[in-house]
Amino acid sequence: MPIYPYEKNGKEHWYYAFEVKDADGKRKTIKKRGFDGKTKARKAEAEAKVTWERGSYIDPSKVTLGEYITKWLENKRDISLETRSTNEGHLRNHILPIIGSIQLQKVSVSDIEKLIESLYDKGLADGTVRKVYNLVNTCFKVATKKELLIKNPFDLLEKGDKPKKGKAKFDYWTTDEVKHFFKVLDHRQRIMFVLAIRCGMRRSEICGLRWKDINFSNKSLSIIQTLRPQQGLKIGTKSSASSRSIALSETVIIELQRHRKLILEERLACDEYQDNDLVVCQPNGLPVSLGNFDKFWKRIIKNTGMRYIKFHELRHTCASLLLSAGVHPKVVKELLGHSSISITIDTYTHLMPNMQLDAVNTLDKMLN
């Protein structure tokens, strides 16, 4: 059997190679490397021969990047439905139109540079550019590891040509703006905005919150369930740090009790009420529609006459107001459910200029 050993990084690997004739009678060699065992190589060779004889064999050297990365993404199992949907969007909108038709083995450094340039030309945020870049780079790393490529073109990029990790930019409302917002806001889902601004909760956490997750006696709530665009209601959170307990102020307790009264009235009035125990729900008890959420938020902005910020930036508003008031970053980190305090500090460091001054002044008082 045409199975051959070779050495790579001090370890023995195997490859198969066999000759065939194409439709024109020309001889060609079918070859594949990267097997860590002789048995695996022999089994793969047998499958390749059967596939060739059936006429469905695809020469690895002829596979385009678009064909390979699409198949690779389809077979990827270690990502959530939301991440998969996002990646498919990046693939469809940004990757395939620029370099998708190039043969995988012929993608060059200049092609990668062209992709990066096209992303910036579209005016995409630095974070989005890096996500697209990392998606393609990871795909090429896998292809290189499987020895479909001799060299990963990403490794040849100059450091200055790689997308830089830009600092996240966000907007938030001031104290006066928040006061005005709640003064003019008149909506059955008012509690949604109360939880976002006063508790720093994410949209998925607010829309998945159940009444049984709230302890009115202890004035706290627990983040246990979330509502996701692709997965719907799901037990579990974004990360282990996101699963947390949040203390509730007297104002939030009053708002929750007022909202609970409304929900009980709607339940009695609706003959086909579907009780999911949700705090934020439609009048019939079903979860809110995340597909129309942006339009819903823009209507709220229009009806209240507020300066536009993204709904997620209500969470930033909560953090910004707390830090500006001198609350310790560790407390804010725990409230928001960040995985580490460095994320909190890196994101909001520009809001804490007085903290350092307060620290040195305190030291002055101690030593003088």
N, C-alpha and C positions, 0 to 999 in steps of 0.2 A: 504494500500500500504506500502511496506517495505522501507519507507523513515525515516531516523533518524537524530535528531539534535545532535550536539556536539559543544563544545566551544574551540576556539583557539585564543590566544592573546586577550582574553576578548571579542571576537565577536562570534556570533552564526553562525555556518556553518551546512551543511547538507550532508548526504551520503546515497547512496542506497546499498542494499544488498539483493540478492535473490538466491535461491538454484536451481541448474539444475543437470541433470544427463549426464555424458559424454558417449562416444560410448561404454564403458565397463559397463555401468550401475552404475558407482560410483557417489555418490553425491559430488558436489562441490559448493562453494559459489562465486558468482560474486559480487564484491564489488568495489565501487569507491567513494572517498571522495573529498572534496574541493569545493563544491557548496555553493554559498553565498545566495541562496534562495531555498525554498522548491519546488517551481514550476520548477526551472531549474533542480533540482535533479530528480524530477518525470519524466520530459521529457527525460532526459538522460537515466533513467532506462528503460523507454519504448523502446527507440531506441536500447539499449543494448539487451533487450529481443528479439526484432525482428531480430537483427543481429545474435544472438545466434541460433535462430530457423532456420535461413537461412544457418547456418553452416559456417558463415564467421567471427565469433567472435574470436578475438585474446586476450588471457588472458594477461593483463598488466605485470604480473609476468614472462611471457615467452618471452616478447619482448627483442630483443638484442639491445645493444647500437647502432649498425650500422643501424638497422631498424628505431629506434627512431630518431636518429640525422639526418638521411637522410630525413625522413618525416618532421621533424621540420624545416630543412633548406629549403625544397621545399615550405613550407607554409609561410615562412618569407617574408614579403612584404616591410619592411622598409630599404631595402638595394639596391644599384645600381646594374646594370648588371655586371659591372666590379668586384665589391665586391663579388657578388654571384659566378662568375666564379672562383675567387681566393679561396673562401671558399670551393667550390666543389673540387678544385685541392688539397687543404689541406686534405680534407676528404678522397679522393681517394688514395692519395700518403702516407699520414702520420698517419691518425687516424684509418681507417678501418683495415689495415693490422695488427695493433698492438692490439687494444682492441675492434674492431668492432663486434667480435663474442661473446663477453661476454654479459650475460643478464644484462639489464639496472640496475635492482635492486641488482645485485651482484657485480657491479664494486666497487672495493675497493681502498683504498689509495695506496696500493702497485701497483695496475694497473695503476693509474695515474702517479706514480713515474716511472714506466716502460716506459710509453709513453714519458715523459719528457726526460728520459735517451736516448731513441731511437732517438729523435730529435737532441740532441747534438752529438750523435754518427755519424749522417749523415753529421755533419759539417755545419748545417744550421746556418744562422746569428741569433744573439740574437733577433732581431726584428721579424723574421719569427717564432722562437720558441714561443715567447710571443703571436703572433697572433693565432697560433694553440692552445696553452694553453687557451687563452681567449675564443676561439670559443667553445671548449668542456665545459669549465667552465660555459659559458652563457647558453648552452643547459641544463646542470645539474641544474642550478638555476631555469630555467623554469619548469623542471620536478619536482623539489622539491616544487615549488610554487603551482603546480597543484596536489601536494600530491601523485605523483607516487612514490616518494622516501621519506623515513622517514628522511634521513640525506644526505646532499650533501657531498660526499667524499672529495671534494676540500677543504671544511672547516676544514678537519682534517690534511691537509698538514702542516708540519712544515714550518715556514717562510723561513728558509734557503734552503728548497727544491723547492721553487717556482722559476720559471725563473726570473732572475734579468733583470732589465731594463738597457741594455747596451747602452753605448754612440754610436751614429751613427758614422760609419767610412766612410770616402769618400776621394777621390783623386781629384786633380785639377792640371791644367797647370799653369806654372809660366808665368810671363810677356814675357820672351824671347820665351817660347814655343808658346804662342798665336801669337806673331809677326811672328814666322816662319811658323805656320800653315796657316795663311792668305796669306803669301808670296808664298807658294807652292800650295795652294788650287786652283784648276781649275775645277769647277763643276757648272752646271746650278742651283743647289739648294744652292749656296753659301750663299744666304740671310738667310737660315735656321740657319746656324752657327753664322752668324752675330747677329741675334736676340737672340740666346741662350747666347752667351758670352758677348755681349755689352749691352743687355737689361735684362738678367736674366730670360728669358721666359721659361716656361715649354714646352715640346714637344707638348702636346695637345693644348696649346695656340697658338703656332707657326703654327701648321698645320690647325687650325681653323680660323686663322686671315684672315679678308677680307679687300679689298682695301678701302671699305667705312668706315672701322673702323680706318683708318689712316687720321689724319688731318695734311697735309703738311704745311699749313699756320702757325698753332700753334706748329708745330714740336712735335707731340704727337700721340700716338695710344691708343685705348681702348680695353681691353680684355673683349669681349662680347660672342664670340662663341668659342667652343672647338671641337676637333675631338677625339672621344673616341673609343677604340678597339671594344666594343660591341654595342655601341649606334650610332656610326657614328657622323656626324655633329650635334651639339646640342647647342642651345642657353642656356647659363648658364656656370658657372665655378665650380671649385672644392669646393670653399667656398665663403662666402660673401667677405672675404678679397682678394680673387683671382680676383674678378671683380674690375679692377683698371685701372688707366690711367698711361702710361709710357712716360716720356719725351724722345725725340729722339735727339741724337747728330748730328752734321753736317755730320759726317762720315756715320752714319746709314741712314740719309736722302739720301745721294748720292748713297749708296748701294741699297736702295729701289727704287729709280728712275731708276737706271741701270737695276734692275730686272724687273721693270714694263715694260720697253721697250722690254725686252725679251719675256714677257708674251703676249704682244700685237702682236708681230711678230708671235708667235706660234698660237695665235687665228686666225690670218688671213690665216695662212698656213694649218690649219686643217679644213676640210669640216664638220666634225662631232664634233666640239668643244662644250663641255658642260660647259657653263659659270656659275660657282658657286661663282664668284667674289673672289676666293681664291688667296692669295699671294703665298703660297706654294702649288703647285699642279702638277699633271702629265701633259705632253705636250698636252693632250686632255682636260684639265680643271678639270678632276676628282680629288678627294682628294688622297693624297699619301697613299700607302698601309702600314699600321702599322704592318701587319703580317710579312712582310719581313724587318722591320726596322733595327733589330739588324744586319742582314747580310749587309744591305746597309751601316750602320755605320762602320762596320769592314772593308769594302772595302775602305771607305774614309780614315781610319787609315792606311791601307796598302799602298794605293796610295800616301799618303802624308809622309809616314815614321815616323808618330808621335808615341809617347809613348801612349799606350792604357789607356784610361779612359772611363767610361760609358758616353753615350750621356747626361744623366741627370747631370753628373758631370761638364758639360760645364756651367750649371747654378751655381754650386758651385764655379766654376772658377771665374765667374762674381763677386759673393759675396766676395770671398777670396781676389781678387785683390783690390776691393773697400775698404774693411776693412783694408787691409794692407797699403793702401794709407791714412788711417786716416779718411775715410768717416764715419759719425755717424751711428751707428747700426739702428736707427729709419728710416733713409733714405733708407738703404739697405732693411729693413723690408718692407717698402712701395713699393720699386721697385720689390722685389721678390713676394710680395703678401702673406707673412706669416700672420697667424691669430693673432699672438701676438709677441711683441718684444722679449719676453723670448725665443721663438723658435729660433729666429735669434741669440741671445746671447749664448744660450746653444749649438747651432750647431757650431758656429764659434768662441767661446771664446778663443780657443788656438791661434787664429790669431790676438788677440788684446792685447798682453802683454805690448805694448808700450803706449797704451791709458791711463793706470793707471799711468805710470811714467810721461806722459805728464801732467796729471791732477795735480799731487802733485807738479810738477815743476812750473806749472802755479800759484798754490796757494802760493808757495814760493815767486814768483815774486810779487804777490799782497801784501803779508804781510811783505816783507823785503823792 
